[in-house]
């Protein structure tokens, strides 16, 4: 599809596809990326993402829309943030135990991820859309980023997965010093303590999942574009093992993980690595004219940018995410991501997926479609149960 064809279909209407349904979400912006799914207290499905003209620009802000259970169309997109000086990215919606809905998001100047701050604000539903309240800085260190939903610890504390774009004075951010961490709040988000994941250079987008045996497993995107990595916790998330590779390739793009009702672990990602591709770009923010003449890092890990972001695959595991023998292609494309531009037609990525199991046994997935829009795919329970049977 061309950008124009995608725009014509951005109605939010669910249409049939093999094994379920799909829709392209409505959005007022030309670039839409980094979808996040959450179930609201009333049972509706909410999707949040960031949108504007170009990732890193100060017009990038958080948007969201709602799909009521049983409805045939997503509601209108609502803008939830509006910092005029920062690019607001990576939204996370969290429904707290008391039913309150919180939006977390990052905010950075231009492409300087090592200057990012994490903000949180209350969100409520009004009619067919979400409305946000006043924001506040979480107080997490500069350079902190988020991607996955908070978990509740066994003592009721909130655990917010992080990755740290650790600042280096005089060095331009490229991802070379990024590491993983977990933030913990015992007071409903008023304050946070950070625990580092050991030996985690290049491991980002920490996505934890509670396993049936009571342990936790976390899955990571890798700046080195080699393999999806996994670590585990045997003490309820208080400490973590060092990330180690799984058998799923990674392209330095986001992954999503969830436990299915039948005990299988589901991972949605682009299973391709730098070893399988010679596509490269200089950095994530090539198109930004920042006038930044600081040198790049000569130490740290060696980030790889530009590996194709396709196919989009649902990978299934029966051993807690140590191996994923079942790989189902949700959508395929050339995956070209050498440009972040949404309107010139060169970008063909299917990226930044998120997944959320449904009460009926099905699965909702959302992801970036060519940087132009967010696509929602719903796999029905029978299709999901049959994968790998």
C-alpha positions as CSV (number, residue, x, y, z in Angstrom):
1,X,0.0,0.0,0.0
2,X,1.1,3.6,-0.7
3,X,0.9,6.2,2.1
4,X,-2.2,7.6,0.3
5,X,-3.9,4.2,0.3
6,X,-3.2,3.7,3.9
7,X,-4.6,7.1,4.7
8,X,-7.9,6.2,2.9
9,X,-8.2,3.1,5.1
10,X,-7.5,4.9,8.4
11,X,-11.2,4.7,9.5
12,X,-10.8,2.2,12.4
13,X,-13.3,-0.1,10.9
14,X,-12.8,-3.8,11.6
15,X,-12.8,-6.0,8.5
16,X,-12.4,-9.8,8.2
17,X,-9.1,-11.4,7.6
18,X,-8.0,-15.1,7.7
19,X,-8.3,-16.2,11.3
20,X,-9.8,-13.0,12.6
21,X,-10.2,-9.3,11.9
22,X,-8.1,-6.2,11.3
23,X,-8.3,-2.4,11.2
24,X,-6.2,0.6,10.5
25,X,-6.7,3.1,13.4
26,X,-7.8,6.7,12.8
27,X,-5.2,9.3,13.4
28,X,-4.8,13.0,12.5
29,X,-1.0,12.9,12.0
30,X,1.1,11.7,9.1
31,X,3.5,9.7,11.3
32,X,2.2,7.1,13.8
33,X,4.4,4.7,15.8
34,X,4.9,2.7,19.0
35,X,1.5,1.3,19.7
36,X,0.5,0.2,23.2
37,X,-2.7,-1.8,24.1
38,X,-4.5,-1.9,27.4
39,X,-7.9,-3.2,28.7
40,X,-9.9,-0.5,30.4
41,X,-11.9,-1.2,33.5
42,X,-15.1,-1.2,31.5
43,X,-13.8,-3.9,29.2
44,X,-13.0,-1.7,26.2
45,X,-9.7,-2.0,24.4
46,X,-7.5,1.1,24.3
47,X,-4.6,1.8,22.0
48,X,-2.1,4.6,22.5
49,X,0.8,5.6,20.2
50,X,2.9,8.6,19.3
51,X,2.2,10.7,16.3
52,X,3.3,13.9,14.5
53,X,5.4,14.7,11.5
54,X,8.7,12.8,12.3
55,X,10.1,11.0,15.3
56,X,12.2,13.4,17.4
57,X,10.3,16.5,16.3
58,X,8.7,18.5,19.0
59,X,5.2,18.1,17.4
60,X,5.3,14.4,18.3
61,X,2.8,13.7,21.0
62,X,0.7,10.9,22.5
63,X,-2.7,9.9,20.9
64,X,-5.1,7.2,21.8
65,X,-8.5,5.7,20.8
66,X,-10.9,3.1,22.1
67,X,-12.6,0.0,20.8
68,X,-15.6,-1.1,22.8
69,X,-16.1,-4.8,23.1
70,X,-18.4,-6.0,20.3
71,X,-18.1,-2.7,18.4
72,X,-17.3,-2.8,14.7
73,X,-15.2,0.4,14.6
74,X,-12.5,2.2,16.8
75,X,-13.5,5.5,18.2
76,X,-11.8,8.8,17.2
77,X,-8.2,9.5,18.1
78,X,-7.7,11.9,21.1
79,X,-4.5,13.8,21.7
80,X,-3.3,13.2,25.3
81,X,-0.1,15.2,25.6
82,X,1.3,18.4,24.1
83,X,4.8,19.4,25.3
84,X,5.9,22.1,22.7
85,X,9.6,21.6,23.3
86,X,10.0,17.8,23.4
87,X,9.2,14.7,21.3
88,X,6.8,12.7,23.4
89,X,7.2,9.0,22.8
90,X,6.6,5.4,23.9
91,X,3.2,5.6,25.7
92,X,2.3,3.0,28.3
93,X,-1.2,2.8,29.8
94,X,-1.5,1.2,33.2
95,X,-4.8,0.4,35.1
96,X,-3.9,0.5,38.8
97,X,-5.5,-1.9,41.3
98,X,-7.9,0.8,42.3
99,X,-9.2,1.2,38.8
100,X,-7.4,4.5,38.1
101,X,-5.8,4.7,34.6
102,X,-2.3,6.2,34.2
103,X,-0.5,7.2,31.1
104,X,3.3,7.1,31.2
105,X,5.4,8.5,28.3
106,X,8.9,9.7,27.5
107,X,9.8,13.2,26.4
108,X,13.1,14.2,24.8
109,X,14.6,17.2,22.9
110,X,15.1,16.2,19.3
111,X,17.1,12.9,18.9
112,X,18.7,13.1,22.3
113,X,17.3,10.0,24.0
114,X,19.9,10.4,26.8
115,X,18.0,13.6,27.9
116,X,14.7,11.9,28.0
117,X,12.4,12.3,31.0
118,X,9.5,10.0,32.0
119,X,6.2,11.6,32.8
120,X,2.9,10.2,34.2
121,X,-0.6,11.6,34.2
122,X,-4.1,10.4,35.0
123,X,-6.4,9.4,32.2
124,X,-10.2,8.9,32.2
125,X,-12.8,8.0,29.7
126,X,-15.3,10.6,28.6
127,X,-17.8,9.2,26.1
128,X,-16.0,7.7,23.1
129,X,-12.5,8.9,23.9
130,X,-9.8,9.2,26.6
131,X,-9.0,12.5,28.3
132,X,-5.8,13.2,30.2
133,X,-5.2,15.2,33.4
134,X,-2.1,17.2,34.5
135,X,1.3,15.5,34.1
136,X,4.2,15.3,36.4
137,X,7.8,14.2,36.1
138,X,8.4,10.8,37.7
139,X,11.8,11.8,38.9
140,X,13.5,8.9,37.1
141,X,17.0,9.7,36.0
142,X,17.7,11.6,32.7
143,X,17.9,9.2,29.8
144,X,15.3,6.8,31.1
145,X,12.9,5.2,28.6
146,X,9.9,2.9,28.9
147,X,8.0,0.6,26.5
148,X,6.3,-2.2,28.5
149,X,3.5,-2.1,31.1
150,X,4.1,-2.0,34.8
151,X,3.6,-5.2,36.8
152,X,2.4,-5.6,40.4
153,X,4.9,-7.2,42.8
154,X,3.7,-9.7,45.4
155,X,3.8,-6.9,48.0
156,X,1.7,-4.6,45.9
157,X,4.5,-2.4,44.6
158,X,4.5,-1.2,41.1
159,X,7.3,-2.4,38.9
160,X,8.0,-0.3,35.7
161,X,10.4,-1.9,33.2
162,X,13.0,0.6,32.0
163,X,15.9,1.0,29.7
164,X,18.6,3.6,30.4
165,X,20.1,5.7,27.7
166,X,23.0,6.5,30.0
167,X,24.3,10.0,29.2
168,X,28.0,10.5,28.4
169,X,29.2,14.1,28.5
170,X,30.3,15.4,25.1
171,X,29.1,12.2,23.3
172,X,26.0,12.1,21.0
173,X,23.5,9.4,21.8
174,X,23.6,6.3,19.5
175,X,22.5,3.6,21.9
176,X,26.0,2.4,22.7
177,X,25.6,2.7,26.4
178,X,22.0,1.6,26.8
179,X,21.2,-0.9,29.6
180,X,18.1,-2.4,31.3
181,X,16.6,-1.7,34.7
182,X,13.5,-1.9,36.8
183,X,11.9,0.9,38.6
184,X,9.8,0.2,41.8
185,X,7.2,2.4,43.5
186,X,5.7,1.5,46.8
187,X,3.5,4.7,46.9
188,X,1.4,4.5,43.8
189,X,4.0,6.2,41.5
190,X,4.8,9.1,43.8
191,X,8.5,8.0,44.1
192,X,10.7,5.4,42.4
193,X,13.7,3.3,43.1
194,X,15.8,1.8,40.3
195,X,17.4,-1.6,40.2
196,X,19.8,-2.4,37.3
197,X,19.6,-5.6,35.3
198,X,23.2,-7.0,35.5
199,X,25.3,-7.4,32.4
200,X,22.8,-5.8,30.1
201,X,24.6,-3.6,27.6
202,X,22.4,-3.1,24.5
203,X,19.4,-4.9,26.1
204,X,16.4,-2.6,25.9
205,X,12.6,-2.6,25.9
206,X,12.5,-5.0,28.9
207,X,9.2,-6.9,28.7
208,X,8.5,-9.0,31.7
209,X,5.9,-11.8,31.9
210,X,4.7,-13.7,35.0
211,X,5.0,-17.5,34.4
212,X,2.8,-20.3,35.8
213,X,5.6,-21.5,38.1
214,X,5.7,-18.2,39.9
215,X,8.9,-16.9,38.3
216,X,9.2,-14.0,35.9
217,X,10.8,-13.9,32.5
218,X,11.7,-10.7,30.7
219,X,12.5,-10.3,27.0
220,X,14.7,-7.7,25.4
221,X,15.3,-6.0,22.1
222,X,19.0,-5.8,21.4
223,X,20.9,-2.8,20.1
224,X,23.4,-5.2,18.6
225,X,20.7,-6.7,16.3
226,X,21.6,-10.3,17.1
227,X,19.0,-12.2,19.2
228,X,16.0,-11.5,21.4
229,X,17.4,-11.9,24.9
230,X,15.8,-13.3,28.0
231,X,16.4,-13.0,31.7
232,X,14.5,-14.3,34.7
233,X,13.6,-13.5,38.3
234,X,13.0,-16.0,41.0
235,X,12.2,-13.5,43.8
236,X,9.2,-11.7,42.4
237,X,11.1,-9.2,40.3
238,X,13.4,-7.9,43.0
239,X,16.5,-9.2,41.2
240,X,17.2,-10.4,37.6
241,X,19.6,-12.7,35.9
242,X,21.8,-11.3,33.1
243,X,20.0,-11.4,29.7
244,X,20.9,-14.4,27.5
245,X,20.0,-15.1,23.9
246,X,16.9,-17.1,22.9
247,X,16.6,-18.7,19.5
248,X,14.7,-15.8,18.0
249,X,16.7,-13.3,15.9
250,X,16.3,-9.6,16.6
251,X,16.8,-6.5,14.4
252,X,17.2,-3.8,17.0
253,X,13.5,-3.2,17.0
254,X,10.8,-3.7,19.7
255,X,9.4,-7.0,20.9
256,X,6.2,-7.7,22.8
257,X,5.5,-10.7,25.1
258,X,2.5,-12.1,27.0
259,X,1.4,-15.3,28.6
260,X,-1.6,-17.0,26.9
261,X,-4.4,-18.7,28.8
262,X,-3.2,-22.2,27.7
263,X,0.3,-21.6,29.4
264,X,2.2,-20.8,26.2
265,X,4.3,-17.7,26.0
266,X,3.7,-15.5,23.0
267,X,6.4,-13.2,21.5
268,X,5.6,-10.8,18.7
269,X,8.6,-9.4,16.8
270,X,10.6,-9.2,13.6
271,X,12.7,-12.4,13.6
272,X,15.6,-11.1,11.5
273,X,19.1,-10.1,12.6
274,X,22.0,-8.1,11.3
275,X,23.7,-11.3,10.3
276,X,20.9,-11.9,7.8
277,X,20.9,-8.4,6.3
278,X,23.3,-5.8,4.9
279,X,20.8,-2.9,5.3
280,X,22.3,-0.2,7.4
281,X,21.6,3.4,8.4
282,X,23.8,5.7,10.5
283,X,21.4,6.2,13.4
284,X,17.7,6.3,14.4
285,X,17.4,10.0,13.7
286,X,19.1,10.4,10.4
287,X,16.5,12.8,9.1
288,X,16.6,15.3,11.9
289,X,18.7,18.4,11.2
290,X,19.9,19.0,14.7
291,X,23.2,20.8,14.1
292,X,24.7,18.4,16.6
293,X,28.5,18.0,16.0
294,X,29.3,16.0,19.0
295,X,31.2,12.8,18.3
296,X,29.7,9.3,18.5
297,X,30.8,6.9,21.1
298,X,33.9,4.8,20.4
299,X,33.2,2.6,23.4
300,X,30.2,0.6,24.6
301,X,28.3,-1.9,22.5
302,X,28.0,-1.4,18.7
303,X,24.4,-0.6,17.8
304,X,23.2,-1.6,14.4
305,X,20.4,0.4,12.7
306,X,18.6,-0.3,9.5
307,X,18.0,-4.0,9.5
308,X,14.6,-4.8,7.9
309,X,11.6,-4.6,10.2
310,X,9.6,-7.4,8.7
311,X,8.1,-9.9,8.7
312,X,5.9,-9.4,11.8
313,X,5.7,-12.8,13.4
314,X,4.0,-14.3,16.4
315,X,6.4,-16.8,18.1
316,X,5.1,-19.3,20.6
317,X,6.9,-21.2,23.4
318,X,6.0,-24.0,25.7
319,X,9.2,-23.7,27.9
320,X,8.8,-20.3,29.4
321,X,10.3,-18.5,26.5
322,X,13.6,-20.3,26.2
323,X,12.8,-21.5,22.7
324,X,10.1,-20.6,20.2
325,X,9.5,-23.4,17.7
326,X,6.2,-22.0,16.4
327,X,6.5,-18.9,14.2
328,X,3.4,-17.5,12.6
329,X,3.6,-14.6,10.1
330,X,1.0,-12.0,10.9
331,X,2.0,-9.7,8.0
332,X,4.9,-9.5,5.7
333,X,6.5,-6.7,3.6
334,X,10.0,-5.7,2.4
335,X,10.5,-4.2,5.9
336,X,12.6,-1.3,4.6
337,X,13.4,1.1,7.4
338,X,16.3,3.2,6.1
339,X,14.0,6.3,6.3
340,X,11.6,7.3,9.0
341,X,9.6,9.5,6.5
342,X,6.0,8.5,6.4
343,X,5.0,10.2,3.1
344,X,7.7,9.3,0.5
345,X,6.6,5.6,0.3
346,X,10.1,4.2,1.1
347,X,9.4,3.0,4.6
348,X,7.9,-0.5,4.6
349,X,8.3,-1.5,8.3
350,X,5.9,-3.6,10.3
351,X,7.3,-2.8,13.7
352,X,6.9,-2.1,17.5
353,X,4.3,-4.7,18.1
354,X,2.3,-5.1,21.3
355,X,0.0,-8.0,22.1
356,X,-2.8,-8.4,24.6
357,X,-4.7,-11.7,25.3
358,X,-8.5,-11.5,25.0
359,X,-11.0,-12.9,27.6
360,X,-12.4,-15.1,24.8
361,X,-9.1,-16.8,24.2
362,X,-8.2,-14.7,21.2
363,X,-5.3,-12.2,20.9
364,X,-5.2,-8.5,20.0
365,X,-2.0,-7.2,18.3
366,X,-1.2,-3.7,17.3
367,X,1.9,-2.4,15.3
368,X,3.3,0.3,13.1
369,X,2.3,0.1,9.4
370,X,5.0,1.8,7.2
371,X,5.4,4.6,9.8
372,X,2.1,6.0,8.4
373,X,-0.5,4.3,10.7
374,X,-1.2,1.8,13.4
375,X,-2.7,-1.5,12.4
376,X,-4.8,-3.6,14.8
377,X,-5.0,-7.4,14.1
378,X,-7.3,-9.7,16.1
379,X,-6.7,-13.4,16.0
380,X,-9.7,-15.5,17.1
381,X,-9.4,-18.2,19.7
382,X,-9.6,-21.1,17.3
383,X,-6.9,-19.7,15.1
384,X,-4.6,-19.1,18.1
385,X,-5.2,-22.5,19.6
386,X,-4.4,-24.1,16.3
387,X,-1.0,-22.5,15.8
388,X,1.5,-25.3,16.4
389,X,-1.1,-27.9,17.4
